[in-house]
Every structure is written in C-alpha cells, then in structure tokens.
Amino acid sequence: MAGKKSARTLRIESELQRVVSDLIRREVRDPRVGAVTITAVSAAPDMSIVRVLFVPFGEAHPPEEVAQGLNRAAGFLRGEVGRRLGLRHAPKLEFEFDVSLERADRLNNLIDAAVRQDAATHRDDDA
C-alpha cells in the first residue's frame, strides 16, 4: 500500500484513523484490547482494505493478543466506520502491531551506548 497517494486518500486515512481510535476507545469491550494508540492507517488504492497500525498502551497484554482482540472486533468496527464516514463500501480493517516505535527505541539505545563507549574511550586516552 505504498506509492504516491492522492489528497483525497490521505484525508480519508486521517478520518479513518480518528474514527477507528474513537470506536476502539468507546465501543470495543474485549479485555485483550485495553487502551491502544492507532499510529497509522494505510488504505489500498481501491479502498477495499485498510491496514491499521497500533501500539498497546501499557503492558497488560502482549501485542499479539491485542491484535487478536482487534481483529475479532474488525467486522463491528468496519460497519461502524462505514456508517460514521458515510461510505458506500466500508473497507476491510486489518490490524497490525506497529514495530517502528520499538525499532526507534532500540536504535536510540544503541546510539546512546555507542556515545557512552566513545566518551569512556576518550576519557581513557586523556588520562
């Protein structure tokens, strides 16, 4: 679902993100889901499928369990999204754990460790 997107598609993705976030917060009762942050929404060019990236808030359930809960609620969410956005054909929602934040955190930790090691090496050279 990559490539250049039209302004219309970007607007729809933004609205989808807002509506899905609100629906999950207010309507999904699955105990596996809890609080989640919707980090991105990416729609297929024909708007038939929408990939929804999420990050669980807290560590009550592992991301795999949260994804199972969200995917179980996907049919309900699809219908509500269609109604709230006035879409003739509501897209299929596919939920995925957003690993980009985890990767960024890991990279930051590696950079911090390298900087500390470099500083320690230079302190030893000065002594």
C-alpha positions in Angstrom: 0.0 0.0 0.0 2.9 2.3 -0.8 3.3 4.8 -3.5 2.1 8.4 -4.0 -1.4 8.9 -2.5 -3.9 11.5 -3.5 -5.0 14.2 -1.2 -8.4 12.5 -1.0 -6.9 9.2 0.1 -4.8 11.0 2.7 -7.9 12.8 4.1 -9.8 9.5 4.2 -6.9 7.8 6.0 -6.8 10.6 8.5 -10.5 10.4 9.2 -10.3 6.6 9.4 -7.6 6.9 12.0 -9.7 9.3 14.0 -12.9 7.2 13.8 -11.2 3.9 14.5 -9.4 5.3 17.5 -12.6 6.7 18.9 -14.5 3.5 18.3 -11.9 1.3 19.9 -11.8 3.6 22.9 -15.6 3.8 23.3 -17.0 0.6 21.9 -14.6 -2.3 22.0 -15.2 -4.3 25.1 -12.7 -7.1 24.5 -10.4 -7.3 27.6 -7.4 -8.1 25.4 -7.6 -4.8 23.7 -7.5 -2.3 26.6 -6.0 1.1 25.6 -4.3 1.3 22.3 -2.9 4.1 20.2 -3.5 4.0 16.5 -0.2 5.2 15.0 -1.0 4.9 11.3 -3.7 3.9 8.8 -2.8 2.9 5.2 -5.5 2.3 2.6 -5.3 0.2 -0.5 -5.7 2.3 -3.7 -9.2 0.9 -4.2 -10.0 1.5 -0.5 -11.1 -2.2 -0.1 -8.6 -2.9 2.6 -7.2 -0.6 5.3 -4.1 -1.6 7.4 -4.4 -0.1 10.9 -1.1 0.0 12.9 -1.4 0.2 16.6 0.7 0.2 19.8 -0.8 -1.1 23.1 -0.7 1.4 26.0 0.8 -0.3 28.9 1.8 -4.0 29.1 -1.4 -5.7 30.3 -1.5 -7.9 27.2 1.2 -8.7 24.6 0.7 -7.1 21.1 -0.3 -10.5 19.6 -3.2 -10.8 22.0 -4.2 -7.2 21.4 -4.2 -7.8 17.6 -6.4 -10.9 18.1 -8.9 -8.8 20.0 -8.9 -6.0 17.4 -9.2 -8.4 14.5 -12.1 -10.1 16.3 -13.8 -6.7 16.5 -12.9 -5.8 12.9 -16.3 -6.7 11.5 -18.1 -4.5 14.0 -15.6 -1.7 13.5 -15.9 -1.9 9.7 -19.7 -1.4 9.9 -19.4 1.5 12.3 -16.7 3.1 10.2 -18.9 2.9 7.1 -21.8 4.4 9.0 -19.9 7.2 10.6 -18.0 8.2 7.4 -21.0 7.7 5.1 -19.1 5.2 2.9 -21.0 3.1 0.5 -18.4 0.3 0.8 -16.6 0.2 4.1 -13.1 -1.2 3.8 -11.9 -4.4 5.5 -9.8 -3.5 8.5 -6.6 -5.4 9.2 -4.8 -4.6 12.5 -1.0 -4.9 12.9 1.3 -4.1 15.8 3.5 -1.1 14.8 7.1 -2.2 15.3 8.6 1.1 14.1 8.4 2.6 17.6 10.2 -0.4 19.1 12.8 -0.2 16.3 13.4 3.5 17.0 13.8 2.8 20.7 16.3 0.1 20.0 18.2 2.4 17.7 18.3 5.1 20.3 19.6 2.7 22.9 22.3 1.5 20.5 23.3 5.1 19.8 23.4 6.0 23.5 25.6 3.0 24.2 28.0 3.9 21.4 28.2 7.5 22.6 28.9 6.4 26.2 31.6 3.9 25.0 33.2 6.6 22.8 33.2 9.1 25.8 34.8 6.4 28.0 37.4 5.7 25.4 38.3 9.3 25.0 38.5 9.8 28.8 40.9 6.9 29.0 43.0 8.5 26.2 43.2 11.8 28.1 44.4 10.2 31.3 
